[in-house]
């Protein structure tokens, strides 16, 4: 509310406040659903993630035909986006937007891995298929995720899966040493992924995009300089309450590519502190549910939460309705 009052762009600030209120209402509604309805939500996400990831593979194999198909249904702005992606050999499939496609591929990869990891009958497992089908989906998701060339989401995916895996090890593997075979299964799966990636893409320039971005003298592609400008622009006079919602873009002329710095600039230390408390409370509540219940949904929720927070270090998921909506949906599945 303070950020709205301080804003020099009241229409944008008010829209952000309304959006946040809407997300809380949606979260409240979802949290009151039955377990079977919550499972259905995850299944719908999972199926759409499969559809999106497969569409990325089709686009990789038949780029001209696939892009021509997309051109019949998208606006001019998206057509230009498709042309740019085609030139860079970035593939986003049917959803067109690269970070949305990357999130869906990340979701498919993580959820399938988690479901493969936790297959005990005592769990109410939402998604369970034969291991060979799960392995096939993991390969598809991994290829589609790399094809997006979204380094921030790729890193966030690795961190989120690793974090969930460590939580699983802490509370379950320690009680049953036989479960350590999961480590071997996951190692073999990723080894196969590396082999498949090498075979499929060694003759394409797909990975060259990532290599190019990481081999430049500024590996952050300008983000470090941007972060310095944001910190310099953060006035000590407004450090407590911030400079108001929507004012950062007016000051530096672009988005922050870091939700924490943007919160600091626009809503001050107070706003940043409150958001961090909110995020951490959700993480701790989810881990508590994992510890005391035998449901797999908290594992899924934890993955999406960590992905959101880690991606927030290089992107703006908090200011994007797609990512905000997904975050609030999954914190409601507990």
N, C-alpha and C positions, 0 to 999 in steps of 0.2 A: 504493500500500500504506500509506503514511504517512497519507493521507487517511482510509483505512478505520480505522486504529488510533485516530486522533484523533476519529472521529465520535461524536456523541451519539445517532446513529440507525444503529446497526450493521447492522440488517436492510437498510435502504436502501443503505448504503454497500457492503455485501457484494453486493447485487444489481447495483449499478453495476460493481463489479469483475468479477463473473461475466459481465455483459453485454459488457464491454470485451474480456475474454479470448475470449469467443465470437466477437466481431467480428474479432479477429486471426486466429482459426482459419479463419473463413469467407474472410477476405482471402487467407490462405495457400493455401487450396484453390482459389480462383478464379484466383490468379496462376499456378498450375500447369496450368491448362486450356490446350487448344490454341487457336490463333488463331481457328479457325472456331467453337469453342464460345464464346469471348469475343464474337465478332461476333453470335452468336445471343442472348447476354444483352442486348446493346445493342438488337437488333431487338425483343426482347420488351418492354423498357422503352419503346421508341419506339411500338410498337403500343398498349400500355396507355395511354401518354400521349395518343395520338390519340383512343382511346376515351373517356378522361376529359375531354378538351377538348371533344369533340363533345357529350358529355352536359351540359356546362356551357351550351353554346349551346341545347340543347333545353330546359334548365331556364329559360333567359332567355326563350325564346319561349313555353313552356307551363309557367309556374311552378306553377300549381295542380295540374295533372295530374301533373307530374313529382314534386312533393313528396308528393302522395297516394300515388304509386307507392312512393316511398322509405319512407313511414310503415309499409308492410306488412312491411318487412324489418329495421328498425332498432330499437334499444332506446329506452326513454323518454328517456334522456339525450341521445341523438342527435336524437330528435324535438324536444326543447326547443331544441337547437342549430339545427335547420332552421327552427323558428319565428322565432328571433332573427335568423337570416340573412335570412329572407324579409321581416321587418320593416325591415331595414336595406338591402334590395336587394343583398345579397351572394350570389354564386352559386358553389357549390363542386361541383356535379354529382354524379356517382354515388359519389364517395369521401367526400362529406359534410363532412369536415374541411377547412377553408379553406386552411390552410398546406400540406397534402398536395396538394390540388388545384392550388394555386399552383406548387408545385415541379414537378409533372408538366407543367403548361402551360409553365413556364419551360424545362424539359428539352426539350420538343417544339420550342419556338421556337428555342432555341440549337442543338440538334443539327441541325435542318433547315437553319438558316442556315449552319452550319459545312459541312454536306454540299453545300450550294449553292455555297459559297465555294471548296471544294476538290473539283474534279471531274476532276482529271487521271487518266488511265488508270494512271499509275505508282503511284497510291495504291491500297491495298486498301480501297476505300470501302465501308463497311457499308451505308449507305443512300443510294441514288441513284435519283431519279425525274426525269421531265421537269420543266423549270423551272416550268411553270404549276401542276403539282401541288404542288411545293415551296412556291411563293408562296401557294397556297390554304391549305396547312397552317400557314404562318407567320401568316397572317391569323387563322385559327381559334385558334391558340395565343396570339396577342397579345390577342385579345378575351377569351379565357378567363382569361388572367393578370390583366388589368385587372378582370375581374368578381369576382375573389377579394378585391380591395381590400386585399391584403397589401402594404403599402408597403415593408416590409423586403425581401421577396422580389423585388418589382418593381425596386427599386434594385439589389439584388444581381445580378439578371439582367442589367441594363444594364451593370454593372461587369464581370461575368464575360464577357459577349459582347465587350465592348470590349477586355478584356485579351487574350482569345484572338485577336481580330482584330489587335491590335498585335503579338503574337508571330508571327502569320502574315505580317504586313507585314515584320517584321524579318528573317525567315529566308527568305522566298520572293518577296515582291513586289519587294524590292530586286534580286533576280537576274533578274527578268523584268518589264520595265516594262509589257508588255501586260496584265499582271494588274491594273493599276490600274483597268481597267474594272469590276472587282468593286465598287469604291467607288461607282461610278455605279449599279450594279444594286441595291446595298443601300440607297442613298439613295432611289431610285425605289420600292423595296419599302416602306420606312417611310413615304414620302409617301402611298402607296396605303392603308397601314394607318390613317393619320390621317384620310384621307377616309372610309374605311369606318366607323371609330369615330364620326365626326361624324354620318354618315347614320343609323347604327343606333341610337345612344344619345342623341342630342340631346334626345329627348322623354322620356327615362327619368331616373330618379334614380340610376342606377348610378355615374356619376362624382361625384355629389354626396357620396357617402361619403368618397371621397378628398379632395375639396375641403373638406368639413367638417373632416376630421382635420388638414389642413394649414393651415386658416385660423384655428384656435384660437390663443389667446394662448400656450398651451404646445404647440408643434408636436410635441413628443415624446410627447404623451398621457400624461404622468406619468413617463416613463422617466428624464428628467434628475434629478428629485427622488429617484427610486428609486436611481439610480446614486450620488447624493450620500450617501444612507443607507448603501449598501453600503461606500463608501469610509470613511465615519465609523465604521462597525462593524468595519472591518478593524483589529484591534489590532496595535500595533507589537510587542507581545510575541510574537505568532504570525505575524509577517509572512513568516518564512522557510518554515515548514512548514504554515501555514494553520490553520484551525479545524476541519477534518474534513469529509468528504463528507456532504452532506445537512443540514448545520447552518445554512445560509443561510436556508432557508425558516422554520426555527424562530426565527431572529433577527428577520427583517423581515416574516415572514408571507406571503411570495409568492415567485415565481421571479424571477430576476435580469433576464431579458430581455437578457442580455449574457453570453456564455460566458466572456469574458476576465475580467470582474469576478468572476464566480462562481468561476472557477479561482483567482483571486488570493485571495479570501476563504477558500475551503474548502481549497485545497492550497498556498497561499502562493506566494511568488516562485519557489521551487524548482519546484513543480508547473506554474506558468504558463510558466516558462522551458522546461521539458522538452516541454510540449505545443506551444509555439511552434516549437521546434526540429523536432519531429515534423512539424508542418504545413508549415513552410518547406522541409524536406528533401524532402517529397513533391512540392511545387511545383517545386523545382529539378530533381529527378529527371525529372519529367514534361517540363519544357522541354528537358532534355538529350535525352530520347527523341524529342521533336519535331524537334530539330536534326539528329540522326544517323540517324533512320529515315524510311521512307516509308510509315508507317502512320498512319491517321486516328484510331485509338483514343486516342492520347495527347491529341489536341485535345479529345475528348469528356471525358476524365478531368480535364483542366485546367479545363474549364468547370464541372464539378460541384464540384471542389475550391474554386475561387474563390467560387462561389455559396454554398457551405457556410460559408466563412470570413467573407464579407461579411455574410451573414444572421446570423451569430453575434454581430454587433455590436448587433443589436436583438432577437434571438430566442434560443432555447435548443436549437439543433439537436444540440449535443453530448450533451444529456440526453434526447433523444428518439430512441427506437429506430428509427423510420422514417428519419430523416435520417442517423443514425449508420450504419445498414445501407447506405444508398445511397452514403455517403461511402466506406466501406471496400470496397464492391464496385468502385467506379470507380477507386480508387487501385490496385486489383489488375489492372486491364486493360492495364497497361503491358507 
